[in-house]
Amino acid sequence: QAELHMHTDGVAPGARVLLVDDLLATGGTMKAGGQLIEQAGGVVAGCAFLVELGFLGGRAHLTGYDVFSLLTY
């Protein structure tokens, strides 16, 4: 099991947040991060990755978000 934590006052209500990670694999970490931002009242402006492992289908778990990957394998 994995956990993500964030300060409840880390995002101002209505703030636009760009989530950045080095790797998009299954999409679970970024989906959880997006849910935390939204629970805090923020808006996910997009998700950016250096590398995407396209064969794992992680992008499908991020529907509703603007997703950008520099490289896709």
mmCIF file of the N, C-alpha and C atoms, coordinates in Angstrom:
data_MODEL
# 
_entry.id   MODEL 
# 
loop_
_atom_site.group_PDB 
_atom_site.id 
_atom_site.type_symbol 
_atom_site.label_atom_id 
_atom_site.label_alt_id 
_atom_site.label_comp_id 
_atom_site.label_asym_id 
_atom_site.label_entity_id 
_atom_site.label_seq_id 
_atom_site.pdbx_PDB_ins_code 
_atom_site.Cartn_x 
_atom_site.Cartn_y 
_atom_site.Cartn_z 
_atom_site.occupancy 
_atom_site.B_iso_or_equiv 
_atom_site.pdbx_formal_charge 
_atom_site.auth_seq_id 
_atom_site.auth_comp_id 
_atom_site.auth_asym_id 
_atom_site.auth_atom_id 
_atom_site.pdbx_PDB_model_num 
ATOM 1   N N  . GLN A 1 1  ? 0.832   -1.177 0.000   1.00 0.00 ? 1  GLN A N  1 
ATOM 2   C CA . GLN A 1 1  ? 0.000   0.000  0.000   1.00 0.00 ? 1  GLN A CA 1 
ATOM 3   C C  . GLN A 1 1  ? 0.875   1.238  0.000   1.00 0.00 ? 1  GLN A C  1 
ATOM 4   N N  . ALA A 1 2  ? 0.405   2.252  -0.676  1.00 0.00 ? 2  ALA A N  1 
ATOM 5   C CA . ALA A 1 2  ? 1.110   3.529  -0.723  1.00 0.00 ? 2  ALA A CA 1 
ATOM 6   C C  . ALA A 1 2  ? 0.170   4.631  -0.268  1.00 0.00 ? 2  ALA A C  1 
ATOM 7   N N  . GLU A 1 3  ? 0.737   5.711  0.217   1.00 0.00 ? 3  GLU A N  1 
ATOM 8   C CA . GLU A 1 3  ? -0.054  6.835  0.692   1.00 0.00 ? 3  GLU A CA 1 
ATOM 9   C C  . GLU A 1 3  ? 0.516   8.141  0.169   1.00 0.00 ? 3  GLU A C  1 
ATOM 10  N N  . LEU A 1 4  ? -0.363  9.098  -0.080  1.00 0.00 ? 4  LEU A N  1 
ATOM 11  C CA . LEU A 1 4  ? 0.025   10.468 -0.412  1.00 0.00 ? 4  LEU A CA 1 
ATOM 12  C C  . LEU A 1 4  ? -0.553  11.363 0.672   1.00 0.00 ? 4  LEU A C  1 
ATOM 13  N N  . HIS A 1 5  ? 0.234   12.333 1.108   1.00 0.00 ? 5  HIS A N  1 
ATOM 14  C CA . HIS A 1 5  ? -0.211  13.271 2.128   1.00 0.00 ? 5  HIS A CA 1 
ATOM 15  C C  . HIS A 1 5  ? 0.016   14.686 1.631   1.00 0.00 ? 5  HIS A C  1 
ATOM 16  N N  . MET A 1 6  ? -0.838  15.591 2.117   1.00 0.00 ? 6  MET A N  1 
ATOM 17  C CA . MET A 1 6  ? -0.725  16.988 1.722   1.00 0.00 ? 6  MET A CA 1 
ATOM 18  C C  . MET A 1 6  ? -1.307  17.833 2.855   1.00 0.00 ? 6  MET A C  1 
ATOM 19  N N  . HIS A 1 7  ? -0.710  18.971 3.120   1.00 0.00 ? 7  HIS A N  1 
ATOM 20  C CA . HIS A 1 7  ? -1.278  19.886 4.111   1.00 0.00 ? 7  HIS A CA 1 
ATOM 21  C C  . HIS A 1 7  ? -2.619  20.383 3.612   1.00 0.00 ? 7  HIS A C  1 
ATOM 22  N N  . THR A 1 8  ? -3.594  20.452 4.498   1.00 0.00 ? 8  THR A N  1 
ATOM 23  C CA . THR A 1 8  ? -4.929  20.903 4.094   1.00 0.00 ? 8  THR A CA 1 
ATOM 24  C C  . THR A 1 8  ? -4.922  22.362 3.635   1.00 0.00 ? 8  THR A C  1 
ATOM 25  N N  . ASP A 1 9  ? -3.961  23.137 4.106   1.00 0.00 ? 9  ASP A N  1 
ATOM 26  C CA . ASP A 1 9  ? -3.870  24.539 3.687   1.00 0.00 ? 9  ASP A CA 1 
ATOM 27  C C  . ASP A 1 9  ? -2.823  24.729 2.584   1.00 0.00 ? 9  ASP A C  1 
ATOM 28  N N  . GLY A 1 10 ? -2.391  23.639 1.966   1.00 0.00 ? 10 GLY A N  1 
ATOM 29  C CA . GLY A 1 10 ? -1.357  23.704 0.925   1.00 0.00 ? 10 GLY A CA 1 
ATOM 30  C C  . GLY A 1 10 ? -1.846  24.270 -0.401  1.00 0.00 ? 10 GLY A C  1 
ATOM 31  N N  . VAL A 1 11 ? -3.157  24.304 -0.587  1.00 0.00 ? 11 VAL A N  1 
ATOM 32  C CA . VAL A 1 11 ? -3.736  24.808 -1.831  1.00 0.00 ? 11 VAL A CA 1 
ATOM 33  C C  . VAL A 1 11 ? -4.882  25.741 -1.469  1.00 0.00 ? 11 VAL A C  1 
ATOM 34  N N  . ALA A 1 12 ? -4.852  26.938 -1.992  1.00 0.00 ? 12 ALA A N  1 
ATOM 35  C CA . ALA A 1 12 ? -5.930  27.894 -1.750  1.00 0.00 ? 12 ALA A CA 1 
ATOM 36  C C  . ALA A 1 12 ? -7.152  27.504 -2.579  1.00 0.00 ? 12 ALA A C  1 
ATOM 37  N N  . PRO A 1 13 ? -8.351  27.712 -2.067  1.00 0.00 ? 13 PRO A N  1 
ATOM 38  C CA . PRO A 1 13 ? -9.548  27.396 -2.844  1.00 0.00 ? 13 PRO A CA 1 
ATOM 39  C C  . PRO A 1 13 ? -9.529  28.114 -4.199  1.00 0.00 ? 13 PRO A C  1 
ATOM 40  N N  . GLY A 1 14 ? -9.778  27.349 -5.255  1.00 0.00 ? 14 GLY A N  1 
ATOM 41  C CA . GLY A 1 14 ? -9.788  27.905 -6.607  1.00 0.00 ? 14 GLY A CA 1 
ATOM 42  C C  . GLY A 1 14 ? -8.430  27.976 -7.274  1.00 0.00 ? 14 GLY A C  1 
ATOM 43  N N  . ALA A 1 15 ? -7.362  27.655 -6.546  1.00 0.00 ? 15 ALA A N  1 
ATOM 44  C CA . ALA A 1 15 ? -6.009  27.717 -7.125  1.00 0.00 ? 15 ALA A CA 1 
ATOM 45  C C  . ALA A 1 15 ? -5.866  26.669 -8.229  1.00 0.00 ? 15 ALA A C  1 
ATOM 46  N N  . ARG A 1 16 ? -5.200  27.046 -9.312  1.00 0.00 ? 16 ARG A N  1 
ATOM 47  C CA . ARG A 1 16 ? -4.921  26.113 -10.404 1.00 0.00 ? 16 ARG A CA 1 
ATOM 48  C C  . ARG A 1 16 ? -3.556  25.488 -10.136 1.00 0.00 ? 16 ARG A C  1 
ATOM 49  N N  . VAL A 1 17 ? -3.501  24.137 -10.188 1.00 0.00 ? 17 VAL A N  1 
ATOM 50  C CA . VAL A 1 17 ? -2.296  23.409 -9.821  1.00 0.00 ? 17 VAL A CA 1 
ATOM 51  C C  . VAL A 1 17 ? -1.873  22.511 -10.974 1.00 0.00 ? 17 VAL A C  1 
ATOM 52  N N  . LEU A 1 18 ? -0.601  22.605 -11.346 1.00 0.00 ? 18 LEU A N  1 
ATOM 53  C CA . LEU A 1 18 ? -0.022  21.705 -12.332 1.00 0.00 ? 18 LEU A CA 1 
ATOM 54  C C  . LEU A 1 18 ? 0.692   20.592 -11.581 1.00 0.00 ? 18 LEU A C  1 
ATOM 55  N N  . LEU A 1 19 ? 0.264   19.349 -11.805 1.00 0.00 ? 19 LEU A N  1 
ATOM 56  C CA . LEU A 1 19 ? 0.895   18.198 -11.169 1.00 0.00 ? 19 LEU A CA 1 
ATOM 57  C C  . LEU A 1 19 ? 1.984   17.682 -12.094 1.00 0.00 ? 19 LEU A C  1 
ATOM 58  N N  . VAL A 1 20 ? 3.191   17.472 -11.555 1.00 0.00 ? 20 VAL A N  1 
ATOM 59  C CA . VAL A 1 20 ? 4.342   17.056 -12.350 1.00 0.00 ? 20 VAL A CA 1 
ATOM 60  C C  . VAL A 1 20 ? 4.958   15.812 -11.722 1.00 0.00 ? 20 VAL A C  1 
ATOM 61  N N  . ASP A 1 21 ? 5.250   14.816 -12.556 1.00 0.00 ? 21 ASP A N  1 
ATOM 62  C CA . ASP A 1 21 ? 5.899   13.588 -12.095 1.00 0.00 ? 21 ASP A CA 1 
ATOM 63  C C  . ASP A 1 21 ? 6.854   13.134 -13.191 1.00 0.00 ? 21 ASP A C  1 
ATOM 64  N N  . ASP A 1 22 ? 7.834   12.336 -12.817 1.00 0.00 ? 22 ASP A N  1 
ATOM 65  C CA . ASP A 1 22 ? 8.794   11.880 -13.816 1.00 0.00 ? 22 ASP A CA 1 
ATOM 66  C C  . ASP A 1 22 ? 8.236   10.788 -14.717 1.00 0.00 ? 22 ASP A C  1 
ATOM 67  N N  . LEU A 1 23 ? 7.310   9.953  -14.209 1.00 0.00 ? 23 LEU A N  1 
ATOM 68  C CA . LEU A 1 23 ? 6.875   8.783  -14.960 1.00 0.00 ? 23 LEU A CA 1 
ATOM 69  C C  . LEU A 1 23 ? 5.372   8.570  -14.837 1.00 0.00 ? 23 LEU A C  1 
ATOM 70  N N  . LEU A 1 24 ? 4.717   8.373  -15.974 1.00 0.00 ? 24 LEU A N  1 
ATOM 71  C CA . LEU A 1 24 ? 3.315   7.945  -15.993 1.00 0.00 ? 24 LEU A CA 1 
ATOM 72  C C  . LEU A 1 24 ? 3.305   6.467  -16.335 1.00 0.00 ? 24 LEU A C  1 
ATOM 73  N N  . ALA A 1 25 ? 2.938   5.651  -15.354 1.00 0.00 ? 25 ALA A N  1 
ATOM 74  C CA . ALA A 1 25 ? 2.861   4.199  -15.575 1.00 0.00 ? 25 ALA A CA 1 
ATOM 75  C C  . ALA A 1 25 ? 1.390   3.800  -15.541 1.00 0.00 ? 25 ALA A C  1 
ATOM 76  N N  . THR A 1 26 ? 0.857   3.485  -14.374 1.00 0.00 ? 26 THR A N  1 
ATOM 77  C CA . THR A 1 26 ? -0.545  3.073  -14.275 1.00 0.00 ? 26 THR A CA 1 
ATOM 78  C C  . THR A 1 26 ? -1.486  4.244  -14.016 1.00 0.00 ? 26 THR A C  1 
ATOM 79  N N  . GLY A 1 27 ? -0.954  5.391  -13.619 1.00 0.00 ? 27 GLY A N  1 
ATOM 80  C CA . GLY A 1 27 ? -1.770  6.582  -13.390 1.00 0.00 ? 27 GLY A CA 1 
ATOM 81  C C  . GLY A 1 27 ? -2.306  6.718  -11.973 1.00 0.00 ? 27 GLY A C  1 
ATOM 82  N N  . GLY A 1 28 ? -2.087  5.724  -11.128 1.00 0.00 ? 28 GLY A N  1 
ATOM 83  C CA . GLY A 1 28 ? -2.645  5.751  -9.780  1.00 0.00 ? 28 GLY A CA 1 
ATOM 84  C C  . GLY A 1 28 ? -2.139  6.879  -8.908  1.00 0.00 ? 28 GLY A C  1 
ATOM 85  N N  . THR A 1 29 ? -0.849  7.139  -8.952  1.00 0.00 ? 29 THR A N  1 
ATOM 86  C CA . THR A 1 29 ? -0.276  8.208  -8.125  1.00 0.00 ? 29 THR A CA 1 
ATOM 87  C C  . THR A 1 29 ? -0.818  9.569  -8.541  1.00 0.00 ? 29 THR A C  1 
ATOM 88  N N  . MET A 1 30 ? -0.870  9.826  -9.832  1.00 0.00 ? 30 MET A N  1 
ATOM 89  C CA . MET A 1 30 ? -1.348  11.128 -10.301 1.00 0.00 ? 30 MET A CA 1 
ATOM 90  C C  . MET A 1 30 ? -2.843  11.290 -10.058 1.00 0.00 ? 30 MET A C  1 
ATOM 91  N N  . LYS A 1 31 ? -3.600  10.216 -10.200 1.00 0.00 ? 31 LYS A N  1 
ATOM 92  C CA . LYS A 1 31 ? -5.038  10.277 -9.921  1.00 0.00 ? 31 LYS A CA 1 
ATOM 93  C C  . LYS A 1 31 ? -5.266  10.624 -8.455  1.00 0.00 ? 31 LYS A C  1 
ATOM 94  N N  . ALA A 1 32 ? -4.506  9.997  -7.551  1.00 0.00 ? 32 ALA A N  1 
ATOM 95  C CA . ALA A 1 32 ? -4.625  10.284 -6.123  1.00 0.00 ? 32 ALA A CA 1 
ATOM 96  C C  . ALA A 1 32 ? -4.225  11.727 -5.825  1.00 0.00 ? 32 ALA A C  1 
ATOM 97  N N  . GLY A 1 33 ? -3.174  12.198 -6.471  1.00 0.00 ? 33 GLY A N  1 
ATOM 98  C CA . GLY A 1 33 ? -2.753  13.592 -6.288  1.00 0.00 ? 33 GLY A CA 1 
ATOM 99  C C  . GLY A 1 33 ? -3.821  14.565 -6.743  1.00 0.00 ? 33 GLY A C  1 
ATOM 100 N N  . GLY A 1 34 ? -4.440  14.277 -7.861  1.00 0.00 ? 34 GLY A N  1 
ATOM 101 C CA . GLY A 1 34 ? -5.515  15.131 -8.364  1.00 0.00 ? 34 GLY A CA 1 
ATOM 102 C C  . GLY A 1 34 ? -6.698  15.163 -7.412  1.00 0.00 ? 34 GLY A C  1 
ATOM 103 N N  . GLN A 1 35 ? -7.027  14.016 -6.829  1.00 0.00 ? 35 GLN A N  1 
ATOM 104 C CA . GLN A 1 35 ? -8.125  13.963 -5.871  1.00 0.00 ? 35 GLN A CA 1 
ATOM 105 C C  . GLN A 1 35 ? -7.811  14.782 -4.626  1.00 0.00 ? 35 GLN A C  1 
ATOM 106 N N  . LEU A 1 36 ? -6.568  14.747 -4.167  1.00 0.00 ? 36 LEU A N  1 
ATOM 107 C CA . LEU A 1 36 ? -6.179  15.558 -3.007  1.00 0.00 ? 36 LEU A CA 1 
ATOM 108 C C  . LEU A 1 36 ? -6.313  17.046 -3.303  1.00 0.00 ? 36 LEU A C  1 
ATOM 109 N N  . ILE A 1 37 ? -5.862  17.457 -4.475  1.00 0.00 ? 37 ILE A N  1 
ATOM 110 C CA . ILE A 1 37 ? -5.966  18.868 -4.859  1.00 0.00 ? 37 ILE A CA 1 
ATOM 111 C C  . ILE A 1 37 ? -7.424  19.302 -4.901  1.00 0.00 ? 37 ILE A C  1 
ATOM 112 N N  . GLU A 1 38 ? -8.273  18.475 -5.496  1.00 0.00 ? 38 GLU A N  1 
ATOM 113 C CA . GLU A 1 38 ? -9.684  18.820 -5.609  1.00 0.00 ? 38 GLU A CA 1 
ATOM 114 C C  . GLU A 1 38 ? -10.374 18.825 -4.250  1.00 0.00 ? 38 GLU A C  1 
ATOM 115 N N  . GLN A 1 39 ? -10.016 17.907 -3.355  1.00 0.00 ? 39 GLN A N  1 
ATOM 116 C CA . GLN A 1 39 ? -10.592 17.896 -2.008  1.00 0.00 ? 39 GLN A CA 1 
ATOM 117 C C  . GLN A 1 39 ? -10.220 19.156 -1.231  1.00 0.00 ? 39 GLN A C  1 
ATOM 118 N N  . ALA A 1 40 ? -9.052  19.698 -1.526  1.00 0.00 ? 40 ALA A N  1 
ATOM 119 C CA . ALA A 1 40 ? -8.598  20.920 -0.855  1.00 0.00 ? 40 ALA A CA 1 
ATOM 120 C C  . ALA A 1 40 ? -9.208  22.172 -1.488  1.00 0.00 ? 40 ALA A C  1 
ATOM 121 N N  . GLY A 1 41 ? -9.984  22.003 -2.566  1.00 0.00 ? 41 GLY A N  1 
ATOM 122 C CA . GLY A 1 41 ? -10.630 23.142 -3.206  1.00 0.00 ? 41 GLY A CA 1 
ATOM 123 C C  . GLY A 1 41 ? -9.895  23.685 -4.410  1.00 0.00 ? 41 GLY A C  1 
ATOM 124 N N  . GLY A 1 42 ? -8.790  23.046 -4.780  1.00 0.00 ? 42 GLY A N  1 
ATOM 125 C CA . GLY A 1 42 ? -8.032  23.491 -5.947  1.00 0.00 ? 42 GLY A CA 1 
ATOM 126 C C  . GLY A 1 42 ? -8.564  22.876 -7.236  1.00 0.00 ? 42 GLY A C  1 
ATOM 127 N N  . VAL A 1 43 ? -7.995  23.322 -8.334  1.00 0.00 ? 43 VAL A N  1 
ATOM 128 C CA . VAL A 1 43 ? -8.358  22.841 -9.664  1.00 0.00 ? 43 VAL A CA 1 
ATOM 129 C C  . VAL A 1 43 ? -7.090  22.315 -10.327 1.00 0.00 ? 43 VAL A C  1 
ATOM 130 N N  . VAL A 1 44 ? -7.139  21.102 -10.846 1.00 0.00 ? 44 VAL A N  1 
ATOM 131 C CA . VAL A 1 44 ? -5.984  20.531 -11.537 1.00 0.00 ? 44 VAL A CA 1 
ATOM 132 C C  . VAL A 1 44 ? -5.911  21.149 -12.930 1.00 0.00 ? 44 VAL A C  1 
ATOM 133 N N  . ALA A 1 45 ? -4.873  21.969 -13.151 1.00 0.00 ? 45 ALA A N  1 
ATOM 134 C CA . ALA A 1 45 ? -4.683  22.622 -14.445 1.00 0.00 ? 45 ALA A CA 1 
ATOM 135 C C  . ALA A 1 45 ? -4.164  21.636 -15.482 1.00 0.00 ? 45 ALA A C  1 
ATOM 136 N N  . GLY A 1 46 ? -3.467  20.597 -15.049 1.00 0.00 ? 46 GLY A N  1 
ATOM 137 C CA . GLY A 1 46 ? -2.928  19.596 -15.960 1.00 0.00 ? 46 GLY A CA 1 
ATOM 138 C C  . GLY A 1 46 ? -1.979  18.667 -15.238 1.00 0.00 ? 46 GLY A C  1 
ATOM 139 N N  . CYS A 1 47 ? -1.573  17.629 -15.963 1.00 0.00 ? 47 CYS A N  1 
ATOM 140 C CA . CYS A 1 47 ? -0.625  16.640 -15.454 1.00 0.00 ? 47 CYS A CA 1 
ATOM 141 C C  . CYS A 1 47 ? 0.507   16.533 -16.466 1.00 0.00 ? 47 CYS A C  1 
ATOM 142 N N  . ALA A 1 48 ? 1.722   16.698 -16.023 1.00 0.00 ? 48 ALA A N  1 
ATOM 143 C CA . ALA A 1 48 ? 2.881   16.665 -16.919 1.00 0.00 ? 48 ALA A CA 1 
ATOM 144 C C  . ALA A 1 48 ? 3.845   15.573 -16.474 1.00 0.00 ? 48 ALA A C  1 
ATOM 145 N N  . PHE A 1 49 ? 4.405   14.872 -17.478 1.00 0.00 ? 49 PHE A N  1 
ATOM 146 C CA . PHE A 1 49 ? 5.325   13.774 -17.215 1.00 0.00 ? 49 PHE A CA 1 
ATOM 147 C C  . PHE A 1 49 ? 6.525   13.866 -18.144 1.00 0.00 ? 49 PHE A C  1 
ATOM 148 N N  . LEU A 1 50 ? 7.656   13.407 -17.672 1.00 0.00 ? 50 LEU A N  1 
ATOM 149 C CA . LEU A 1 50 ? 8.832   13.292 -18.522 1.00 0.00 ? 50 LEU A CA 1 
ATOM 150 C C  . LEU A 1 50 ? 8.673   12.087 -19.446 1.00 0.00 ? 50 LEU A C  1 
ATOM 151 N N  . VAL A 1 51 ? 8.298   10.932 -18.882 1.00 0.00 ? 51 VAL A N  1 
ATOM 152 C CA . VAL A 1 51 ? 8.175   9.687  -19.644 1.00 0.00 ? 51 VAL A CA 1 
ATOM 153 C C  . VAL A 1 51 ? 6.818   9.051  -19.364 1.00 0.00 ? 51 VAL A C  1 
ATOM 154 N N  . GLU A 1 52 ? 6.184   8.543  -20.413 1.00 0.00 ? 52 GLU A N  1 
ATOM 155 C CA . GLU A 1 52 ? 4.937   7.791  -20.284 1.00 0.00 ? 52 GLU A CA 1 
ATOM 156 C C  . GLU A 1 52 ? 5.148   6.382  -20.835 1.00 0.00 ? 52 GLU A C  1 
ATOM 157 N N  . LEU A 1 53 ? 4.768   5.399  -20.055 1.00 0.00 ? 53 LEU A N  1 
ATOM 158 C CA . LEU A 1 53 ? 4.792   4.014  -20.519 1.00 0.00 ? 53 LEU A CA 1 
ATOM 159 C C  . LEU A 1 53 ? 3.398   3.714  -21.076 1.00 0.00 ? 53 LEU A C  1 
ATOM 160 N N  . GLY A 1 54 ? 3.215   4.018  -22.354 1.00 0.00 ? 54 GLY A N  1 
ATOM 161 C CA . GLY A 1 54 ? 1.901   3.958  -22.982 1.00 0.00 ? 54 GLY A CA 1 
ATOM 162 C C  . GLY A 1 54 ? 1.240   2.592  -22.915 1.00 0.00 ? 54 GLY A C  1 
ATOM 163 N N  . PHE A 1 55 ? 2.024   1.542  -22.936 1.00 0.00 ? 55 PHE A N  1 
ATOM 164 C CA . PHE A 1 55 ? 1.473   0.190  -22.938 1.00 0.00 ? 55 PHE A CA 1 
ATOM 165 C C  . PHE A 1 55 ? 0.790   -0.176 -21.618 1.00 0.00 ? 55 PHE A C  1 
ATOM 166 N N  . LEU A 1 56 ? 0.979   0.625  -20.554 1.00 0.00 ? 56 LEU A N  1 
ATOM 167 C CA . LEU A 1 56 ? 0.326   0.363  -19.273 1.00 0.00 ? 56 LEU A CA 1 
ATOM 168 C C  . LEU A 1 56 ? -1.031  1.059  -19.140 1.00 0.00 ? 56 LEU A C  1 
ATOM 169 N N  . GLY A 1 57 ? -1.344  1.961  -20.060 1.00 0.00 ? 57 GLY A N  1 
ATOM 170 C CA . GLY A 1 57 ? -2.664  2.587  -20.088 1.00 0.00 ? 57 GLY A CA 1 
ATOM 171 C C  . GLY A 1 57 ? -2.964  3.559  -18.969 1.00 0.00 ? 57 GLY A C  1 
ATOM 172 N N  . GLY A 1 58 ? -1.961  4.150  -18.375 1.00 0.00 ? 58 GLY A N  1 
ATOM 173 C CA . GLY A 1 58 ? -2.182  5.080  -17.266 1.00 0.00 ? 58 GLY A CA 1 
ATOM 174 C C  . GLY A 1 58 ? -2.957  6.320  -17.640 1.00 0.00 ? 58 GLY A C  1 
ATOM 175 N N  . ARG A 1 59 ? -2.831  6.759  -18.873 1.00 0.00 ? 59 ARG A N  1 
ATOM 176 C CA . ARG A 1 59 ? -3.542  7.962  -19.334 1.00 0.00 ? 59 ARG A CA 1 
ATOM 177 C C  . ARG A 1 59 ? -5.057  7.799  -19.198 1.00 0.00 ? 59 ARG A C  1 
ATOM 178 N N  . ALA A 1 60 ? -5.539  6.573  -19.373 1.00 0.00 ? 60 ALA A N  1 
ATOM 179 C CA . ALA A 1 60 ? -6.980  6.302  -19.287 1.00 0.00 ? 60 ALA A CA 1 
ATOM 180 C C  . ALA A 1 60 ? -7.529  6.588  -17.889 1.00 0.00 ? 60 ALA A C  1 
ATOM 181 N N  . HIS A 1 61 ? -6.696  6.514  -16.865 1.00 0.00 ? 61 HIS A N  1 
ATOM 182 C CA . HIS A 1 61 ? -7.129  6.788  -15.492 1.00 0.00 ? 61 HIS A CA 1 
ATOM 183 C C  . HIS A 1 61 ? -7.145  8.282  -15.181 1.00 0.00 ? 61 HIS A C  1 
ATOM 184 N N  . LEU A 1 62 ? -6.691  9.085  -16.122 1.00 0.00 ? 62 LEU A N  1 
ATOM 185 C CA . LEU A 1 62 ? -6.606  10.526 -15.892 1.00 0.00 ? 62 LEU A CA 1 
ATOM 186 C C  . LEU A 1 62 ? -7.572  11.305 -16.774 1.00 0.00 ? 62 LEU A C  1 
ATOM 187 N N  . THR A 1 63 ? -8.671  10.665 -17.175 1.00 0.00 ? 63 THR A N  1 
ATOM 188 C CA . THR A 1 63 ? -9.658  11.361 -17.999 1.00 0.00 ? 63 THR A CA 1 
ATOM 189 C C  . THR A 1 63 ? -10.181 12.569 -17.234 1.00 0.00 ? 63 THR A C  1 
ATOM 190 N N  . GLY A 1 64 ? -10.409 13.626 -17.945 1.00 0.00 ? 64 GLY A N  1 
ATOM 191 C CA . GLY A 1 64 ? -10.837 14.878 -17.336 1.00 0.00 ? 64 GLY A CA 1 
ATOM 192 C C  . GLY A 1 64 ? -9.685  15.819 -17.051 1.00 0.00 ? 64 GLY A C  1 
ATOM 193 N N  . TYR A 1 65 ? -8.462  15.313 -17.116 1.00 0.00 ? 65 TYR A N  1 
ATOM 194 C CA . TYR A 1 65 ? -7.269  16.139 -16.913 1.00 0.00 ? 65 TYR A CA 1 
ATOM 195 C C  . TYR A 1 65 ? -6.537  16.312 -18.241 1.00 0.00 ? 65 TYR A C  1 
ATOM 196 N N  . ASP A 1 66 ? -5.911  17.455 -18.416 1.00 0.00 ? 66 ASP A N  1 
ATOM 197 C CA . ASP A 1 66 ? -5.028  17.679 -19.560 1.00 0.00 ? 66 ASP A CA 1 
ATOM 198 C C  . ASP A 1 66 ? -3.705  16.992 -19.241 1.00 0.00 ? 66 ASP A C  1 
ATOM 199 N N  . VAL A 1 67 ? -3.313  16.005 -20.055 1.00 0.00 ? 67 VAL A N  1 
ATOM 200 C CA . VAL A 1 67 ? -2.110  15.207 -19.794 1.00 0.00 ? 67 VAL A CA 1 
ATOM 201 C C  . VAL A 1 67 ? -1.071  15.461 -20.873 1.00 0.00 ? 67 VAL A C  1 
ATOM 202 N N  . PHE A 1 68 ? 0.169   15.731 -20.454 1.00 0.00 ? 68 PHE A N  1 
ATOM 203 C CA . PHE A 1 68 ? 1.268   15.949 -21.381 1.00 0.00 ? 68 PHE A CA 1 
ATOM 204 C C  . PHE A 1 68 ? 2.443   15.061 -20.982 1.00 0.00 ? 68 PHE A C  1 
ATOM 205 N N  . SER A 1 69 ? 3.003   14.364 -21.959 1.00 0.00 ? 69 SER A N  1 
ATOM 206 C CA . SER A 1 69 ? 4.209   13.564 -21.731 1.00 0.00 ? 69 SER A CA 1 
ATOM 207 C C  . SER A 1 69 ? 5.253   13.963 -22.757 1.00 0.00 ? 69 SER A C  1 
ATOM 208 N N  . LEU A 1 70 ? 6.490   14.147 -22.315 1.00 0.00 ? 70 LEU A N  1 
ATOM 209 C CA . LEU A 1 70 ? 7.572   14.511 -23.223 1.00 0.00 ? 70 LEU A CA 1 
ATOM 210 C C  . LEU A 1 70 ? 7.941   13.340 -24.114 1.00 0.00 ? 70 LEU A C  1 
ATOM 211 N N  . LEU A 1 71 ? 8.061   12.131 -23.532 1.00 0.00 ? 71 LEU A N  1 
ATOM 212 C CA . LEU A 1 71 ? 8.412   10.919 -24.281 1.00 0.00 ? 71 LEU A CA 1 
ATOM 213 C C  . LEU A 1 71 ? 7.410   9.824  -23.955 1.00 0.00 ? 71 LEU A C  1 
ATOM 214 N N  . THR A 1 72 ? 7.008   9.067  -24.967 1.00 0.00 ? 72 THR A N  1 
ATOM 215 C CA . THR A 1 72 ? 6.122   7.924  -24.746 1.00 0.00 ? 72 THR A CA 1 
ATOM 216 C C  . THR A 1 72 ? 6.764   6.679  -25.302 1.00 0.00 ? 72 THR A C  1 
ATOM 217 N N  . TYR A 1 73 ? 6.805   5.655  -24.479 1.00 0.00 ? 73 TYR A N  1 
ATOM 218 C CA . TYR A 1 73 ? 7.347   4.356  -24.895 1.00 0.00 ? 73 TYR A CA 1 
ATOM 219 C C  . TYR A 1 73 ? 6.217   3.359  -24.943 1.00 0.00 ? 73 TYR A C  1 
# 
